[in-house]
Amino acid sequence: MASSHLRLLVLSCGLFFISLGSTEHNFVVGPTSSFASEPACSTVSHVTSEPKRASIPLVHRHGPCAPTGSYAEKPSLAERLRRDRARRNRIMSKVSGRMSTTLSDASVSIPTALGDAVGTLEYVVTLSIGTPAVEQTMLIDTGSDLSWIQCNPCSSSECYPQKDPLFDPSKSSTYKTISCDSDACKQLIGDHYGAGCTNGASDASLCQYGIKYGSGETTVGLYSTETLTLKQGVTVPDFSFGCGLHQHGEFDKFDGLLGLGGASESFVSQTSHTYGGAFSYCLPPGNGTSGFLTLGAPSNNTGFVFTPMHQFPGVSTFYMVTLTGISVGGKQLDIPPAVFSNGMIIDSGTIITGLPATAYSALRSEFRNAMSAYPLLPPTNNGLDTCYNFAGHSNVTVPKVSLTFNGGATIDLDVPSGVLIDDCLAFVGGNSDNTIGIIGNVNQRTFEVLYDTGRGNVGFRSGAC
């Protein structure tokens, strides 16, 4: 190929990719070494300094950029995808109205009714809570509403090991419990996170929360308020959260969870009076790089493409968009528009994107055709059926995959980080077309994904981290 047909692209991880020109500009050639996780943390910061926005670093919980002491051993791909399937199944059951909201568990002494949420979760931010402020490392999740952290008193049999010391409410001058007869507690119960009251139902009793996650973990404690510090000089007073006293399940290292869903008790809703119900994040391309979580909409929308946002009727947690088309290597796939009519949930905690059956079949067929130079591995039991053996190849040519949304917004997924996971296509198919899809976090890598509930849209800005 003539040299004039070549141009160099520099990825944020510092590696070089060659994007082929002419008719081949929809394929990316890169070294196989770039498919592996980085051995060390890149310290480049992408947080914004806009005065009306609050931005904090965001990192992968199993990567070297995670705060010292919170680096948990990374589960195998099979285990991560097992939890991922449990999350997708829980989301589907929740929006389908088939979710159970009760739990009988003799090992949990105070609640007998827990609200359901979803599990998996990959990315963490570091905030501070209380006065004086105590640093906490928290998972972020657009599929959860109620935020929580572990609190004293909590024995080793009731709490899991975490990075930081347990938050001690008795040492904070701004900590307050919420009474059981308050409007806040009634709202919590109405949203299925309430777990009854302490010491019966008297006016003096305290509000309890309870959550059961899709993969079986539970957290139970007191619904409370506290001062949350996002960064120096930026606080959220009287922030409502769960002070966890009983945690059971496969939690590890992190200190709690920051709920970014759409219900009234979420972090986003509680800060909407200041930041307009808008937030964004950028998920980094690898475990060894950092991204950001930002509250507030940008003052300049340059670089963003937007599509309308909507919510599933009766379920305020999830943010939905409508996919209208997919292309592979610049070729638009022949997928009837009706296949996407149920919409797609865009989610920070789900790893793999789930598509309606017809859409996935078309994507898989064209992707395999474009990757025919590489040996296709047999399907495994982890749900991924398009995996490759790149042994013996110093460079790999991967087709660009593009998603088009309602309104014409089109994004080219980052290659390879936004298309492949462990040398496998990061998509799965549903059992039918009569299903809601989920856009997972692999596809979102390197984009600033802006959720602007005030304006009713979702924006994407490429190359943001």
Residue pairs with C-beta under 8 A, 6 or more apart in sequence:
1 20
1 21
1 22
1 24
4 21
5 20
5 21
5 22
5 24
6 18
6 20
6 21
7 18
7 19
7 21
8 16
8 17
8 18
8 19
9 16
9 17
9 18
9 19
9 28
10 16
10 17
11 17
11 34
11 285
11 414
12 42
12 44
12 284
12 285
12 289
12 446
12 463
12 465
13 34
13 38
13 42
13 285
13 286
13 288
13 289
14 42
15 30
15 31
15 33
15 34
17 28
17 29
17 30
17 34
17 415
18 28
18 29
18 30
19 25
19 27
19 28
19 29
20 27
20 28
20 29
25 330
26 329
26 330
26 331
26 399
26 400
27 329
27 370
27 397
27 398
27 399
27 400
28 397
28 398
28 399
28 400
28 415
28 416
29 395
29 396
29 397
29 398
30 395
30 396
30 398
30 415
30 416
31 394
31 395
31 396
32 390
32 393
32 394
32 395
32 396
34 416
35 390
35 396
35 416
35 420
35 423
37 63
37 286
37 287
37 288
38 63
38 64
38 286
38 287
38 288
38 289
39 64
39 288
40 64
40 288
41 59
41 63
41 64
41 65
41 288
41 289
41 290
42 65
42 288
42 289
42 290
43 290
44 289
44 290
45 57
45 290
45 292
46 282
46 290
46 291
46 292
46 464
46 465
47 55
47 56
47 57
47 292
47 294
48 55
48 292
48 294
48 298
49 55
50 296
50 298
50 299
52 296
52 299
53 275
53 294
53 295
53 296
53 297
53 298
54 230
54 231
54 234
54 275
54 294
54 295
54 296
55 231
55 292
55 293
55 294
55 295
56 125
56 126
56 127
56 230
56 231
56 292
56 293
56 294
57 125
57 126
57 290
57 291
57 292
57 293
58 123
58 124
58 125
58 140
58 281
58 282
58 283
58 284
58 290
58 291
58 292
58 293
59 65
59 66
59 67
59 123
59 124
59 125
59 284
59 290
59 291
60 66
60 122
60 123
60 124
60 284
60 286
60 287
61 70
61 72
61 121
61 122
61 123
61 124
61 139
61 253
61 254
62 71
62 72
62 73
62 74
62 75
62 122
62 287
63 71
63 286
63 287
63 288
64 71
64 287
64 288
65 284
65 287
65 288
65 289
65 290
66 72
66 124
66 137
67 124
67 126
67 137
67 163
68 163
69 163
69 164
69 253
70 124
70 137
70 162
70 163
70 253
70 254
70 255
71 253
72 252
72 253
72 254
74 287
75 83
77 382
77 421
77 422
78 380
78 381
78 382
80 120
80 351
81 351
81 352
81 382
81 383
81 384
82 382
83 119
83 120
83 215
83 250
84 120
84 350
84 351
84 352
84 440
85 383
86 119
86 120
86 214
86 215
87 118
87 119
87 120
87 143
87 214
87 215
87 349
87 350
88 350
88 352
88 354
88 438
89 214
90 99
90 116
90 117
90 118
90 119
90 213
90 214
91 118
91 143
91 214
91 318
91 345
91 347
91 350
91 438
92 435
92 436
93 99
94 116
94 118
94 315
94 317
95 312
95 315
95 318
95 345
95 436
97 314
99 116
100 116
101 113
101 114
101 115
101 116
101 192
102 112
102 113
102 114
103 111
103 112
103 113
103 114
103 210
103 212
103 218
104 112
105 112
105 218
105 248
107 248
108 114
108 210
108 218
108 220
108 246
108 248
109 246
110 195
110 196
110 198
110 208
110 220
110 246
111 195
111 196
111 208
111 210
111 220
112 195
112 196
113 194
113 195
113 196
113 210
114 195
114 210
114 211
114 212
114 218
114 220
115 146
115 191
115 192
115 193
115 194
115 209
115 210
115 211
115 212
116 192
116 211
116 212
116 213
116 214
117 141
117 143
117 144
117 145
117 146
117 211
117 212
117 213
117 214
118 141
118 143
118 144
118 213
118 214
118 349
118 350
119 213
119 214
119 215
119 216
119 217
119 349
120 214
120 215
120 349
120 350
120 351
121 139
121 140
121 141
121 257
121 349
122 283
122 348
122 349
122 351
122 441
123 139
123 140
123 281
123 283
123 291
123 348
123 441
124 137
124 138
124 139
124 140
124 254
125 137
125 138
125 140
125 258
125 293
126 135
126 136
126 137
126 138
127 135
127 136
127 138
127 228
127 229
127 230
127 258
128 134
128 135
128 136
128 228
128 229
129 136
129 149
129 167
129 172
129 226
129 227
129 228
129 229
129 239
129 241
130 167
130 169
130 171
130 172
130 174
130 175
130 226
130 227
131 172
131 173
131 174
131 227
132 171
132 172
133 227
133 229
134 164
134 165
134 167
134 168
134 172
135 164
136 149
136 164
136 167
136 255
136 256
137 162
137 163
137 164
137 253
137 254
137 255
138 147
138 149
138 254
138 255
138 256
138 257
138 258
139 254
139 256
139 257
139 258
139 349
140 257
140 258
140 260
140 281
140 293
140 348
141 257
141 258
141 259
141 260
141 261
141 348
141 349
142 260
142 261
142 318
142 319
142 346
142 347
142 348
142 349
142 451
143 261
143 317
143 318
143 345
143 347
143 348
143 349
143 350
144 211
144 257
144 259
144 260
144 261
144 266
144 317
144 349
145 191
145 193
145 259
145 261
145 262
145 263
145 264
145 265
145 266
145 269
145 316
145 317
146 188
146 193
146 209
146 211
146 241
146 242
146 259
146 265
146 266
147 239
147 241
147 242
147 256
147 257
147 258
147 259
147 266
147 267
148 209
148 211
148 219
148 221
148 241
148 242
148 243
148 244
148 256
148 257
149 167
149 241
149 242
149 243
149 244
149 255
149 256
149 257
150 159
150 160
150 162
150 166
150 167
150 244
150 247
150 255
150 256
151 166
151 167
151 168
151 169
151 221
151 222
151 243
151 244
151 245
152 166
152 167
152 168
152 169
152 170
153 245
154 166
154 244
154 245
154 246
154 247
158 245
158 246
158 247
159 166
159 244
159 245
159 246
159 247
160 247
160 251
160 252
161 252
161 253
162 253
162 254
162 255
163 253
163 254
163 255
164 255
167 243
167 255
169 175
169 224
169 226
169 243
172 226
172 227
174 226
174 227
174 237
175 224
175 225
175 226
176 224
176 225
176 226
176 238
177 206
177 207
177 222
177 223
177 224
178 184
178 185
178 206
178 207
178 222
178 223
178 224
178 225
178 240
179 185
179 203
179 204
179 205
179 206
179 207
180 197
180 198
180 201
180 202
180 203
180 205
180 206
180 207
181 203
182 207
184 207
184 223
184 240
185 194
185 197
185 207
185 223
187 264
187 265
188 194
188 207
188 209
188 223
188 265
191 263
191 264
191 265
193 209
193 210
193 211
193 242
193 265
194 207
194 208
194 209
194 210
194 223
195 208
195 209
195 210
195 220
196 208
197 205
197 206
197 207
197 208
198 205
198 206
198 208
198 222
199 205
199 206
206 222
206 223
207 222
207 223
208 220
208 221
208 222
208 223
209 220
209 221
209 222
209 223
209 242
210 218
210 219
210 220
211 218
211 219
211 220
211 242
212 218
213 249
215 249
215 250
216 249
216 250
217 247
217 248
217 249
217 250
217 251
218 246
218 247
218 248
218 249
219 242
219 244
219 246
219 247
219 251
220 244
220 245
220 246
220 247
221 242
221 243
221 244
221 245
221 246
222 242
222 243
222 245
223 240
223 241
223 242
223 243
224 240
224 241
224 242
224 243
225 238
225 239
225 240
225 241
226 238
226 239
226 241
227 235
227 236
227 237
227 238
227 239
228 235
228 236
228 239
228 241
229 235
229 236
230 236
230 295
236 270
236 271
236 274
239 267
239 270
240 265
240 270
241 256
244 256
258 267
259 265
259 266
259 267
260 266
260 267
260 268
260 279
260 348
260 451
261 268
261 316
261 317
261 318
262 268
262 269
262 311
262 316
262 317
262 318
262 319
262 453
263 269
263 316
263 317
264 316
266 317
268 277
268 279
268 451
268 453
269 277
271 295
272 453
272 454
274 295
274 296
275 295
275 296
275 297
276 296
276 297
276 452
276 454
277 452
277 453
277 454
278 295
278 296
278 297
278 450
278 451
278 452
278 453
278 454
278 455
279 293
279 294
279 295
279 296
279 450
279 451
280 293
280 294
280 297
280 298
280 448
280 449
280 450
280 451
280 459
281 291
281 292
281 293
281 294
281 348
281 448
281 449
282 291
282 292
282 446
282 447
282 448
282 449
282 464
282 465
283 291
283 348
283 441
283 444
283 445
283 446
283 447
283 449
283 465
284 290
284 291
284 445
284 446
284 465
285 414
285 417
285 418
285 445
285 446
285 465
286 417
289 465
290 465
291 464
291 465
292 465
297 450
297 452
297 454
297 455
298 304
298 450
301 459
303 461
303 462
304 448
304 450
304 459
304 460
304 461
305 409
305 410
305 411
305 459
305 460
305 461
306 407
306 409
306 457
306 458
306 459
306 460
307 321
307 322
307 405
307 406
307 407
307 409
307 457
307 458
308 321
308 322
308 406
308 407
308 456
308 457
308 458
309 319
309 320
309 321
309 451
309 452
309 453
309 456
309 457
309 458
310 320
310 321
310 322
310 343
310 456
311 318
311 319
311 320
312 318
312 320
312 343
312 345
312 436
318 345
318 347
319 345
319 346
319 347
319 451
319 458
320 343
320 344
320 345
320 346
320 436
321 343
321 344
321 346
321 405
321 406
321 439
321 458
322 340
322 341
322 343
322 344
322 405
322 406
323 340
323 343
323 344
323 359
323 403
323 404
323 405
323 406
323 437
323 439
324 337
324 340
324 404
324 405
324 406
325 332
325 333
325 335
325 403
325 404
326 332
326 333
326 335
326 359
326 362
326 363
326 401
326 402
326 403
326 404
327 333
327 400
327 401
327 402
327 404
328 363
328 366
328 367
328 370
328 399
328 400
328 401
328 402
329 366
329 370
329 399
329 400
330 399
330 400
331 366
333 359
333 362
333 363
333 366
334 362
335 358
335 359
335 362
336 358
338 433
339 356
339 358
339 359
339 433
340 356
340 359
340 437
342 356
342 434
342 435
342 436
342 437
343 436
343 437
344 436
344 437
344 438
344 439
345 436
345 437
345 438
345 439
346 438
346 439
346 444
346 449
346 458
347 438
347 439
347 440
347 441
348 441
348 444
349 441
350 438
350 439
350 440
350 441
351 421
351 426
351 440
351 441
351 442
352 383
352 384
352 421
352 426
352 427
352 428
352 440
352 442
353 426
353 427
353 428
353 437
353 438
353 439
353 440
353 442
353 443
354 427
354 428
354 429
354 430
354 435
354 437
354 438
354 440
355 363
355 427
355 428
355 429
355 430
355 437
356 429
356 430
356 432
356 433
356 434
356 435
356 437
357 429
357 430
357 431
357 432
357 433
357 435
358 433
359 429
359 433
359 437
360 427
360 428
360 429
360 430
361 429
363 401
363 425
363 427
364 385
364 386
364 425
364 427
364 429
367 386
367 399
367 401
367 425
368 376
368 386
370 399
371 388
371 398
371 399
373 397
374 388
374 389
374 390
374 393
374 396
375 388
375 389
376 386
376 387
376 388
376 389
377 387
377 388
377 389
379 385
379 387
380 387
383 428
384 421
384 424
384 425
384 426
384 428
385 428
386 424
386 425
386 427
387 422
387 423
387 424
387 425
388 423
388 424
389 423
390 396
390 423
396 416
398 415
398 416
398 419
398 420
400 412
400 413
400 415
400 419
401 412
401 413
401 415
401 418
401 419
402 410
402 411
402 412
402 413
403 410
403 411
403 413
403 439
403 443
404 410
405 411
409 460
411 447
411 460
411 462
412 462
413 419
413 443
414 445
414 446
414 447
414 462
417 442
417 445
417 446
418 426
418 442
418 443
418 444
418 445
418 446
418 447
419 425
419 426
419 442
419 443
420 426
421 442
426 440
426 442
426 443
430 437
446 462
446 463
446 464
446 465
447 460
447 461
447 462
447 464
448 459
448 460
448 461
448 464
448 465
449 458
449 459
449 460
450 458
450 459
450 460
450 461
451 458
452 458
452 459
